[in-house]
Amino acid sequence: HLIYKCGGIDKRTIEKFEKEAAELGKGSFKYAWVLDKLKAERERGITIDIALWKFETPKYYVT
């Protein structure tokens, strides 16, 4: 959610994740899917592979 709010990911991508999550009955998982890339993670609703995301705002660099 923070990554999206700070502009680290675009609205179109979040909408895509929201649609895919809703199709699997997991609509609230749209933000988790930004980092959950494995099919098993998305189907089971768990994080298997730890992922980090770095992004930059006009004022800050967040890791």
PDB file of N, CA, C, O and CB in Angstrom:
ATOM      1  N   HIS A   1       0.819  -1.182   0.000  1.00  0.00           N
ATOM      2  CA  HIS A   1       0.000   0.000   0.000  1.00  0.00           C
ATOM      3  C   HIS A   1       0.870   1.256   0.000  1.00  0.00           C
ATOM      4  O   HIS A   1       0.592   2.205  -0.734  1.00  0.00           O
ATOM      5  CB  HIS A   1      -0.935  -0.008   1.199  1.00  0.00           C
ATOM      6  N   LEU A   2       1.906   1.265   0.809  1.00  0.00           N
ATOM      7  CA  LEU A   2       2.811   2.407   0.874  1.00  0.00           C
ATOM      8  C   LEU A   2       3.519   2.625  -0.460  1.00  0.00           C
ATOM      9  O   LEU A   2       3.674   3.762  -0.907  1.00  0.00           O
ATOM     10  CB  LEU A   2       3.838   2.206   1.988  1.00  0.00           C
ATOM     11  N   ILE A   3       3.945   1.543  -1.087  1.00  0.00           N
ATOM     12  CA  ILE A   3       4.619   1.657  -2.383  1.00  0.00           C
ATOM     13  C   ILE A   3       3.690   2.331  -3.394  1.00  0.00           C
ATOM     14  O   ILE A   3       4.123   3.196  -4.155  1.00  0.00           O
ATOM     15  CB  ILE A   3       5.063   0.258  -2.899  1.00  0.00           C
ATOM     16  N   TYR A   4       2.431   1.941  -3.403  1.00  0.00           N
ATOM     17  CA  TYR A   4       1.457   2.531  -4.325  1.00  0.00           C
ATOM     18  C   TYR A   4       1.209   4.000  -3.984  1.00  0.00           C
ATOM     19  O   TYR A   4       1.224   4.854  -4.871  1.00  0.00           O
ATOM     20  CB  TYR A   4       0.131   1.745  -4.285  1.00  0.00           C
ATOM     21  N   LYS A   5       0.984   4.293  -2.719  1.00  0.00           N
ATOM     22  CA  LYS A   5       0.690   5.663  -2.297  1.00  0.00           C
ATOM     23  C   LYS A   5       1.840   6.623  -2.592  1.00  0.00           C
ATOM     24  O   LYS A   5       1.613   7.805  -2.849  1.00  0.00           O
ATOM     25  CB  LYS A   5       0.373   5.690  -0.815  1.00  0.00           C
ATOM     26  N   CYS A   6       3.055   6.123  -2.556  1.00  0.00           N
ATOM     27  CA  CYS A   6       4.237   6.968  -2.815  1.00  0.00           C
ATOM     28  C   CYS A   6       4.615   7.003  -4.290  1.00  0.00           C
ATOM     29  O   CYS A   6       5.608   7.633  -4.656  1.00  0.00           O
ATOM     30  CB  CYS A   6       5.424   6.470  -2.002  1.00  0.00           C
ATOM     31  N   GLY A   7       3.842   6.337  -5.140  1.00  0.00           N
ATOM     32  CA  GLY A   7       4.090   6.383  -6.576  1.00  0.00           C
ATOM     33  C   GLY A   7       5.078   5.351  -7.083  1.00  0.00           C
ATOM     34  O   GLY A   7       5.562   5.462  -8.209  1.00  0.00           O
ATOM     35  N   GLY A   8       5.388   4.341  -6.266  1.00  0.00           N
ATOM     36  CA  GLY A   8       6.336   3.315  -6.673  1.00  0.00           C
ATOM     37  C   GLY A   8       5.761   2.297  -7.638  1.00  0.00           C
ATOM     38  O   GLY A   8       6.503   1.544  -8.268  1.00  0.00           O
ATOM     39  N   ILE A   9       4.437   2.272  -7.757  1.00  0.00           N
ATOM     40  CA  ILE A   9       3.765   1.369  -8.694  1.00  0.00           C
ATOM     41  C   ILE A   9       2.534   2.101  -9.232  1.00  0.00           C
ATOM     42  O   ILE A   9       1.865   2.828  -8.498  1.00  0.00           O
ATOM     43  CB  ILE A   9       3.365   0.000  -8.001  1.00  0.00           C
ATOM     44  N   ASP A  10       2.247   1.905 -10.501  1.00  0.00           N
ATOM     45  CA  ASP A  10       1.169   2.679 -11.112  1.00  0.00           C
ATOM     46  C   ASP A  10      -0.209   2.078 -10.846  1.00  0.00           C
ATOM     47  O   ASP A  10      -0.342   0.908 -10.486  1.00  0.00           O
ATOM     48  CB  ASP A  10       1.396   2.785 -12.602  1.00  0.00           C
ATOM     49  N   LYS A  11      -1.219   2.906 -11.032  1.00  0.00           N
ATOM     50  CA  LYS A  11      -2.609   2.529 -10.765  1.00  0.00           C
ATOM     51  C   LYS A  11      -3.060   1.364 -11.644  1.00  0.00           C
ATOM     52  O   LYS A  11      -3.800   0.494 -11.188  1.00  0.00           O
ATOM     53  CB  LYS A  11      -3.530   3.726 -10.983  1.00  0.00           C
ATOM     54  N   ARG A  12      -2.623   1.344 -12.885  1.00  0.00           N
ATOM     55  CA  ARG A  12      -3.021   0.278 -13.816  1.00  0.00           C
ATOM     56  C   ARG A  12      -2.579  -1.094 -13.297  1.00  0.00           C
ATOM     57  O   ARG A  12      -3.326  -2.068 -13.392  1.00  0.00           O
ATOM     58  CB  ARG A  12      -2.421   0.533 -15.218  1.00  0.00           C
ATOM     59  N   THR A  13      -1.376  -1.162 -12.754  1.00  0.00           N
ATOM     60  CA  THR A  13      -0.860  -2.426 -12.226  1.00  0.00           C
ATOM     61  C   THR A  13      -1.674  -2.876 -11.021  1.00  0.00           C
ATOM     62  O   THR A  13      -2.016  -4.053 -10.909  1.00  0.00           O
ATOM     63  CB  THR A  13       0.622  -2.287 -11.842  1.00  0.00           C
ATOM     64  N   ILE A  14      -1.986  -1.950 -10.120  1.00  0.00           N
ATOM     65  CA  ILE A  14      -2.798  -2.290  -8.946  1.00  0.00           C
ATOM     66  C   ILE A  14      -4.177  -2.768  -9.386  1.00  0.00           C
ATOM     67  O   ILE A  14      -4.702  -3.729  -8.825  1.00  0.00           O
ATOM     68  CB  ILE A  14      -2.927  -1.073  -7.995  1.00  0.00           C
ATOM     69  N   GLU A  15      -4.766  -2.118 -10.374  1.00  0.00           N
ATOM     70  CA  GLU A  15      -6.077  -2.540 -10.881  1.00  0.00           C
ATOM     71  C   GLU A  15      -6.006  -3.940 -11.475  1.00  0.00           C
ATOM     72  O   GLU A  15      -6.938  -4.729 -11.316  1.00  0.00           O
ATOM     73  CB  GLU A  15      -6.591  -1.548 -11.935  1.00  0.00           C
ATOM     74  N   LYS A  16      -4.910  -4.254 -12.157  1.00  0.00           N
ATOM     75  CA  LYS A  16      -4.718  -5.597 -12.718  1.00  0.00           C
ATOM     76  C   LYS A  16      -4.654  -6.634 -11.594  1.00  0.00           C
ATOM     77  O   LYS A  16      -5.307  -7.675 -11.666  1.00  0.00           O
ATOM     78  CB  LYS A  16      -3.426  -5.651 -13.579  1.00  0.00           C
ATOM     79  N   PHE A  17      -3.864  -6.344 -10.559  1.00  0.00           N
ATOM     80  CA  PHE A  17      -3.762  -7.261  -9.424  1.00  0.00           C
ATOM     81  C   PHE A  17      -5.108  -7.406  -8.714  1.00  0.00           C
ATOM     82  O   PHE A  17      -5.465  -8.500  -8.279  1.00  0.00           O
ATOM     83  CB  PHE A  17      -2.694  -6.772  -8.434  1.00  0.00           C
ATOM     84  N   GLU A  18      -5.850  -6.313  -8.597  1.00  0.00           N
ATOM     85  CA  GLU A  18      -7.150  -6.350  -7.942  1.00  0.00           C
ATOM     86  C   GLU A  18      -8.109  -7.267  -8.704  1.00  0.00           C
ATOM     87  O   GLU A  18      -8.837  -8.050  -8.095  1.00  0.00           O
ATOM     88  CB  GLU A  18      -7.736  -4.931  -7.833  1.00  0.00           C
ATOM     89  N   LYS A  19      -8.108  -7.168 -10.031  1.00  0.00           N
ATOM     90  CA  LYS A  19      -8.981  -8.010 -10.857  1.00  0.00           C
ATOM     91  C   LYS A  19      -8.592  -9.481 -10.728  1.00  0.00           C
ATOM     92  O   LYS A  19      -9.453 -10.341 -10.541  1.00  0.00           O
ATOM     93  CB  LYS A  19      -8.916  -7.571 -12.336  1.00  0.00           C
ATOM     94  N   GLU A  20      -7.286  -9.768 -10.830  1.00  0.00           N
ATOM     95  CA  GLU A  20      -6.816 -11.153 -10.723  1.00  0.00           C
ATOM     96  C   GLU A  20      -7.113 -11.731  -9.340  1.00  0.00           C
ATOM     97  O   GLU A  20      -7.509 -12.890  -9.223  1.00  0.00           O
ATOM     98  CB  GLU A  20      -5.310 -11.230 -11.011  1.00  0.00           C
ATOM     99  N   ALA A  21      -6.923 -10.931  -8.304  1.00  0.00           N
ATOM    100  CA  ALA A  21      -7.182 -11.394  -6.942  1.00  0.00           C
ATOM    101  C   ALA A  21      -8.670 -11.676  -6.743  1.00  0.00           C
ATOM    102  O   ALA A  21      -9.038 -12.665  -6.109  1.00  0.00           O
ATOM    103  CB  ALA A  21      -6.695 -10.354  -5.916  1.00  0.00           C
ATOM    104  N   ALA A  22      -9.518 -10.811  -7.282  1.00  0.00           N
ATOM    105  CA  ALA A  22     -10.964 -11.006  -7.160  1.00  0.00           C
ATOM    106  C   ALA A  22     -11.404 -12.291  -7.855  1.00  0.00           C
ATOM    107  O   ALA A  22     -12.301 -12.983  -7.373  1.00  0.00           O
ATOM    108  CB  ALA A  22     -11.716  -9.806  -7.748  1.00  0.00           C
ATOM    109  N   GLU A  23     -10.778 -12.610  -8.983  1.00  0.00           N
ATOM    110  CA  GLU A  23     -11.116 -13.837  -9.707  1.00  0.00           C
ATOM    111  C   GLU A  23     -10.806 -15.084  -8.880  1.00  0.00           C
ATOM    112  O   GLU A  23     -11.456 -16.117  -9.039  1.00  0.00           O
ATOM    113  CB  GLU A  23     -10.358 -13.893 -11.032  1.00  0.00           C
ATOM    114  N   LEU A  24      -9.811 -14.982  -7.997  1.00  0.00           N
ATOM    115  CA  LEU A  24      -9.458 -16.106  -7.120  1.00  0.00           C
ATOM    116  C   LEU A  24     -10.130 -16.000  -5.756  1.00  0.00           C
ATOM    117  O   LEU A  24      -9.854 -16.797  -4.860  1.00  0.00           O
ATOM    118  CB  LEU A  24      -7.945 -16.178  -6.942  1.00  0.00           C
ATOM    119  N   GLY A  25     -11.024 -15.004  -5.597  1.00  0.00           N
ATOM    120  CA  GLY A  25     -11.718 -14.817  -4.327  1.00  0.00           C
ATOM    121  C   GLY A  25     -10.834 -14.226  -3.242  1.00  0.00           C
ATOM    122  O   GLY A  25     -11.094 -14.420  -2.054  1.00  0.00           O
ATOM    123  N   LYS A  26      -9.787 -13.502  -3.641  1.00  0.00           N
ATOM    124  CA  LYS A  26      -8.849 -12.913  -2.685  1.00  0.00           C
ATOM    125  C   LYS A  26      -8.670 -11.423  -2.989  1.00  0.00           C
ATOM    126  O   LYS A  26      -7.544 -10.943  -3.120  1.00  0.00           O
ATOM    127  CB  LYS A  26      -7.479 -13.649  -2.732  1.00  0.00           C
ATOM    128  N   GLY A  27      -9.768 -10.708  -3.098  1.00  0.00           N
ATOM    129  CA  GLY A  27      -9.734  -9.306  -3.497  1.00  0.00           C
ATOM    130  C   GLY A  27      -8.872  -8.408  -2.643  1.00  0.00           C
ATOM    131  O   GLY A  27      -8.323  -7.425  -3.140  1.00  0.00           O
ATOM    132  N   SER A  28      -8.741  -8.722  -1.375  1.00  0.00           N
ATOM    133  CA  SER A  28      -7.954  -7.870  -0.482  1.00  0.00           C
ATOM    134  C   SER A  28      -6.454  -8.089  -0.625  1.00  0.00           C
ATOM    135  O   SER A  28      -5.669  -7.411   0.037  1.00  0.00           O
ATOM    136  CB  SER A  28      -8.360  -8.114   0.948  1.00  0.00           C
ATOM    137  N   PHE A  29      -6.041  -9.021  -1.475  1.00  0.00           N
ATOM    138  CA  PHE A  29      -4.621  -9.347  -1.625  1.00  0.00           C
ATOM    139  C   PHE A  29      -3.920  -8.509  -2.693  1.00  0.00           C
ATOM    140  O   PHE A  29      -2.746  -8.750  -2.972  1.00  0.00           O
ATOM    141  CB  PHE A  29      -4.470 -10.808  -1.960  1.00  0.00           C
ATOM    142  N   LYS A  30      -4.588  -7.548  -3.289  1.00  0.00           N
ATOM    143  CA  LYS A  30      -4.014  -6.814  -4.423  1.00  0.00           C
ATOM    144  C   LYS A  30      -2.673  -6.169  -4.097  1.00  0.00           C
ATOM    145  O   LYS A  30      -1.788  -6.140  -4.952  1.00  0.00           O
ATOM    146  CB  LYS A  30      -4.979  -5.751  -4.886  1.00  0.00           C
ATOM    147  N   TYR A  31      -2.502  -5.657  -2.899  1.00  0.00           N
ATOM    148  CA  TYR A  31      -1.226  -5.028  -2.543  1.00  0.00           C
ATOM    149  C   TYR A  31      -0.157  -6.069  -2.241  1.00  0.00           C
ATOM    150  O   TYR A  31       1.018  -5.843  -2.531  1.00  0.00           O
ATOM    151  CB  TYR A  31      -1.407  -4.105  -1.339  1.00  0.00           C
ATOM    152  N   ALA A  32      -0.531  -7.181  -1.676  1.00  0.00           N
ATOM    153  CA  ALA A  32       0.437  -8.246  -1.395  1.00  0.00           C
ATOM    154  C   ALA A  32       1.027  -8.781  -2.695  1.00  0.00           C
ATOM    155  O   ALA A  32       2.192  -9.177  -2.734  1.00  0.00           O
ATOM    156  CB  ALA A  32      -0.228  -9.392  -0.596  1.00  0.00           C
ATOM    157  N   TRP A  33       0.236  -8.794  -3.746  1.00  0.00           N
ATOM    158  CA  TRP A  33       0.693  -9.351  -5.016  1.00  0.00           C
ATOM    159  C   TRP A  33       1.746  -8.488  -5.702  1.00  0.00           C
ATOM    160  O   TRP A  33       2.374  -8.929  -6.664  1.00  0.00           O
ATOM    161  CB  TRP A  33      -0.478  -9.538  -5.937  1.00  0.00           C
ATOM    162  N   VAL A  34       1.943  -7.272  -5.223  1.00  0.00           N
ATOM    163  CA  VAL A  34       3.025  -6.441  -5.759  1.00  0.00           C
ATOM    164  C   VAL A  34       4.354  -7.152  -5.533  1.00  0.00           C
ATOM    165  O   VAL A  34       5.226  -7.119  -6.401  1.00  0.00           O
ATOM    166  CB  VAL A  34       3.034  -5.028  -5.093  1.00  0.00           C
ATOM    167  N   LEU A  35       4.520  -7.792  -4.382  1.00  0.00           N
ATOM    168  CA  LEU A  35       5.763  -8.485  -4.055  1.00  0.00           C
ATOM    169  C   LEU A  35       5.666  -9.997  -4.209  1.00  0.00           C
ATOM    170  O   LEU A  35       6.685 -10.655  -4.417  1.00  0.00           O
ATOM    171  CB  LEU A  35       6.170  -8.154  -2.651  1.00  0.00           C
ATOM    172  N   ASP A  36       4.471 -10.562  -4.112  1.00  0.00           N
ATOM    173  CA  ASP A  36       4.304 -12.011  -4.272  1.00  0.00           C
ATOM    174  C   ASP A  36       4.236 -12.341  -5.759  1.00  0.00           C
ATOM    175  O   ASP A  36       3.215 -12.103  -6.405  1.00  0.00           O
ATOM    176  CB  ASP A  36       3.022 -12.517  -3.534  1.00  0.00           C
ATOM    177  N   LYS A  37       5.307 -12.880  -6.294  1.00  0.00           N
ATOM    178  CA  LYS A  37       5.384 -13.144  -7.731  1.00  0.00           C
ATOM    179  C   LYS A  37       5.088 -14.593  -8.103  1.00  0.00           C
ATOM    180  O   LYS A  37       4.666 -14.868  -9.227  1.00  0.00           O
ATOM    181  CB  LYS A  37       6.745 -12.776  -8.236  1.00  0.00           C
ATOM    182  N   LEU A  38       5.300 -15.510  -7.183  1.00  0.00           N
ATOM    183  CA  LEU A  38       5.102 -16.925  -7.494  1.00  0.00           C
ATOM    184  C   LEU A  38       3.620 -17.277  -7.534  1.00  0.00           C
ATOM    185  O   LEU A  38       2.831 -16.763  -6.741  1.00  0.00           O
ATOM    186  CB  LEU A  38       5.823 -17.803  -6.468  1.00  0.00           C
ATOM    187  N   LYS A  39       3.252 -18.149  -8.453  1.00  0.00           N
ATOM    188  CA  LYS A  39       1.861 -18.587  -8.582  1.00  0.00           C
ATOM    189  C   LYS A  39       1.371 -19.233  -7.292  1.00  0.00           C
ATOM    190  O   LYS A  39       0.237 -19.000  -6.873  1.00  0.00           O
ATOM    191  CB  LYS A  39       1.715 -19.568  -9.750  1.00  0.00           C
ATOM    192  N   ALA A  40       2.214 -20.038  -6.662  1.00  0.00           N
ATOM    193  CA  ALA A  40       1.835 -20.711  -5.415  1.00  0.00           C
ATOM    194  C   ALA A  40       1.550 -19.705  -4.307  1.00  0.00           C
ATOM    195  O   ALA A  40       0.651 -19.918  -3.493  1.00  0.00           O
ATOM    196  CB  ALA A  40       2.939 -21.674  -4.972  1.00  0.00           C
ATOM    197  N   GLU A  41       2.303 -18.618  -4.267  1.00  0.00           N
ATOM    198  CA  GLU A  41       2.076 -17.584  -3.254  1.00  0.00           C
ATOM    199  C   GLU A  41       0.688 -16.978  -3.424  1.00  0.00           C
ATOM    200  O   GLU A  41      -0.040 -16.773  -2.453  1.00  0.00           O
ATOM    201  CB  GLU A  41       3.157 -16.483  -3.342  1.00  0.00           C
ATOM    202  N   ARG A  42       0.343 -16.703  -4.644  1.00  0.00           N
ATOM    203  CA  ARG A  42      -0.945 -16.068  -4.913  1.00  0.00           C
ATOM    204  C   ARG A  42      -2.114 -17.016  -4.673  1.00  0.00           C
ATOM    205  O   ARG A  42      -3.143 -16.607  -4.135  1.00  0.00           O
ATOM    206  CB  ARG A  42      -0.985 -15.558  -6.341  1.00  0.00           C
ATOM    207  N   GLU A  43      -1.966 -18.267  -5.061  1.00  0.00           N
ATOM    208  CA  GLU A  43      -3.047 -19.236  -4.886  1.00  0.00           C
ATOM    209  C   GLU A  43      -3.274 -19.574  -3.418  1.00  0.00           C
ATOM    210  O   GLU A  43      -4.415 -19.699  -2.973  1.00  0.00           O
ATOM    211  CB  GLU A  43      -2.744 -20.504  -5.665  1.00  0.00           C
ATOM    212  N   ARG A  44      -2.183 -19.722  -2.668  1.00  0.00           N
ATOM    213  CA  ARG A  44      -2.282 -20.137  -1.268  1.00  0.00           C
ATOM    214  C   ARG A  44      -2.394 -18.975  -0.291  1.00  0.00           C
ATOM    215  O   ARG A  44      -2.736 -19.176   0.874  1.00  0.00           O
ATOM    216  CB  ARG A  44      -1.093 -20.967  -0.906  1.00  0.00           C
ATOM    217  N   GLY A  45      -2.106 -17.752  -0.757  1.00  0.00           N
ATOM    218  CA  GLY A  45      -2.211 -16.585   0.109  1.00  0.00           C
ATOM    219  C   GLY A  45      -1.103 -16.492   1.139  1.00  0.00           C
ATOM    220  O   GLY A  45      -1.300 -15.944   2.224  1.00  0.00           O
ATOM    221  N   ILE A  46       0.068 -17.029   0.800  1.00  0.00           N
ATOM    222  CA  ILE A  46       1.210 -16.980   1.713  1.00  0.00           C
ATOM    223  C   ILE A  46       2.435 -16.460   0.963  1.00  0.00           C
ATOM    224  O   ILE A  46       2.505 -16.532  -0.264  1.00  0.00           O
ATOM    225  CB  ILE A  46       1.493 -18.383   2.326  1.00  0.00           C
ATOM    226  N   THR A  47       3.389 -15.939   1.715  1.00  0.00           N
ATOM    227  CA  THR A  47       4.639 -15.495   1.108  1.00  0.00           C
ATOM    228  C   THR A  47       5.666 -16.599   1.243  1.00  0.00           C
ATOM    229  O   THR A  47       5.964 -17.050   2.349  1.00  0.00           O
ATOM    230  CB  THR A  47       5.150 -14.185   1.761  1.00  0.00           C
ATOM    231  N   ILE A  48       6.207 -17.035   0.115  1.00  0.00           N
ATOM    232  CA  ILE A  48       7.217 -18.089   0.096  1.00  0.00           C
ATOM    233  C   ILE A  48       8.598 -17.466  -0.108  1.00  0.00           C
ATOM    234  O   ILE A  48       9.547 -17.790   0.606  1.00  0.00           O
ATOM    235  CB  ILE A  48       6.912 -19.129  -1.021  1.00  0.00           C
ATOM    236  N   ASP A  49       8.694 -16.587  -1.071  1.00  0.00           N
ATOM    237  CA  ASP A  49       9.959 -15.941  -1.414  1.00  0.00           C
ATOM    238  C   ASP A  49       9.948 -14.524  -0.856  1.00  0.00           C
ATOM    239  O   ASP A  49       9.047 -13.744  -1.164  1.00  0.00           O
ATOM    240  CB  ASP A  49      10.190 -15.932  -2.961  1.00  0.00           C
ATOM    241  N   ILE A  50      10.933 -14.189  -0.047  1.00  0.00           N
ATOM    242  CA  ILE A  50      11.005 -12.847   0.527  1.00  0.00           C
ATOM    243  C   ILE A  50      11.484 -11.882  -0.548  1.00  0.00           C
ATOM    244  O   ILE A  50      12.476 -12.145  -1.228  1.00  0.00           O
ATOM    245  CB  ILE A  50      11.951 -12.812   1.768  1.00  0.00           C
ATOM    246  N   ALA A  51      10.782 -10.769  -0.701  1.00  0.00           N
ATOM    247  CA  ALA A  51      11.129  -9.782  -1.717  1.00  0.00           C
ATOM    248  C   ALA A  51      11.267  -8.406  -1.077  1.00  0.00           C
ATOM    249  O   ALA A  51      10.572  -8.070  -0.119  1.00  0.00           O
ATOM    250  CB  ALA A  51      10.068  -9.754  -2.838  1.00  0.00           C
ATOM    251  N   LEU A  52      12.168  -7.636  -1.625  1.00  0.00           N
ATOM    252  CA  LEU A  52      12.362  -6.258  -1.184  1.00  0.00           C
ATOM    253  C   LEU A  52      12.083  -5.331  -2.351  1.00  0.00           C
ATOM    254  O   LEU A  52      12.316  -5.682  -3.507  1.00  0.00           O
ATOM    255  CB  LEU A  52      13.798  -6.037  -0.632  1.00  0.00           C
ATOM    256  N   TRP A  53      11.589  -4.164  -2.045  1.00  0.00           N
ATOM    257  CA  TRP A  53      11.289  -3.196  -3.078  1.00  0.00           C
ATOM    258  C   TRP A  53      11.897  -1.865  -2.650  1.00  0.00           C
ATOM    259  O   TRP A  53      11.655  -1.387  -1.541  1.00  0.00           O
ATOM    260  CB  TRP A  53       9.748  -3.074  -3.320  1.00  0.00           C
ATOM    261  N   LYS A  54      12.671  -1.286  -3.521  1.00  0.00           N
ATOM    262  CA  LYS A  54      13.251   0.030  -3.273  1.00  0.00           C
ATOM    263  C   LYS A  54      12.559   1.017  -4.200  1.00  0.00           C
ATOM    264  O   LYS A  54      12.330   0.720  -5.372  1.00  0.00           O
ATOM    265  CB  LYS A  54      14.809   0.031  -3.496  1.00  0.00           C
ATOM    266  N   PHE A  55      12.228   2.185  -3.677  1.00  0.00           N
ATOM    267  CA  PHE A  55      11.635   3.202  -4.529  1.00  0.00           C
ATOM    268  C   PHE A  55      12.028   4.587  -4.044  1.00  0.00           C
ATOM    269  O   PHE A  55      12.491   4.772  -2.918  1.00  0.00           O
ATOM    270  CB  PHE A  55      10.109   3.058  -4.562  1.00  0.00           C
ATOM    271  N   GLU A  56      11.832   5.539  -4.919  1.00  0.00           N
ATOM    272  CA  GLU A  56      12.259   6.896  -4.655  1.00  0.00           C
ATOM    273  C   GLU A  56      11.087   7.850  -4.817  1.00  0.00           C
ATOM    274  O   GLU A  56      10.293   7.715  -5.748  1.00  0.00           O
ATOM    275  CB  GLU A  56      13.411   7.291  -5.582  1.00  0.00           C
ATOM    276  N   THR A  57      10.982   8.804  -3.919  1.00  0.00           N
ATOM    277  CA  THR A  57      10.028   9.895  -4.048  1.00  0.00           C
ATOM    278  C   THR A  57      10.857  11.151  -4.319  1.00  0.00           C
ATOM    279  O   THR A  57      12.084  11.097  -4.243  1.00  0.00           O
ATOM    280  CB  THR A  57       9.118  10.049  -2.750  1.00  0.00           C
ATOM    281  N   PRO A  58      10.224  12.265  -4.629  1.00  0.00           N
ATOM    282  CA  PRO A  58      11.016  13.478  -4.854  1.00  0.00           C
ATOM    283  C   PRO A  58      11.895  13.860  -3.651  1.00  0.00           C
ATOM    284  O   PRO A  58      12.918  14.527  -3.808  1.00  0.00           O
ATOM    285  CB  PRO A  58      10.089  14.631  -5.187  1.00  0.00           C
ATOM    286  N   LYS A  59      11.489  13.434  -2.469  1.00  0.00           N
ATOM    287  CA  LYS A  59      12.210  13.828  -1.256  1.00  0.00           C
ATOM    288  C   LYS A  59      13.001  12.697  -0.609  1.00  0.00           C
ATOM    289  O   LYS A  59      13.997  12.962   0.065  1.00  0.00           O
ATOM    290  CB  LYS A  59      11.245  14.376  -0.261  1.00  0.00           C
ATOM    291  N   TYR A  60      12.583  11.430  -0.795  1.00  0.00           N
ATOM    292  CA  TYR A  60      13.184  10.313  -0.065  1.00  0.00           C
ATOM    293  C   TYR A  60      13.544   9.146  -0.978  1.00  0.00           C
ATOM    294  O   TYR A  60      12.972   8.975  -2.055  1.00  0.00           O
ATOM    295  CB  TYR A  60      12.240   9.836   1.018  1.00  0.00           C
ATOM    296  N   TYR A  61      14.509   8.348  -0.520  1.00  0.00           N
ATOM    297  CA  TYR A  61      14.850   7.064  -1.130  1.00  0.00           C
ATOM    298  C   TYR A  61      14.508   6.010  -0.087  1.00  0.00           C
ATOM    299  O   TYR A  61      15.096   6.003   0.995  1.00  0.00           O
ATOM    300  CB  TYR A  61      16.384   6.991  -1.574  1.00  0.00           C
ATOM    301  N   VAL A  62      13.573   5.124  -0.389  1.00  0.00           N
ATOM    302  CA  VAL A  62      13.056   4.155   0.581  1.00  0.00           C
ATOM    303  C   VAL A  62      13.527   2.756   0.210  1.00  0.00           C
ATOM    304  O   VAL A  62      13.414   2.332  -0.940  1.00  0.00           O
ATOM    305  CB  VAL A  62      11.508   4.207   0.644  1.00  0.00           C
ATOM    306  N   THR A  63      14.060   2.044   1.207  1.00  0.00           N
ATOM    307  CA  THR A  63      14.492   0.660   0.987  1.00  0.00           C
ATOM    308  C   THR A  63      13.752  -0.263   1.923  1.00  0.00           C
ATOM    309  O   THR A  63      13.972  -1.474   1.897  1.00  0.00           O
ATOM    310  CB  THR A  63      16.010   0.514   1.185  1.00  0.00           C
TER     311      THR A  63
END
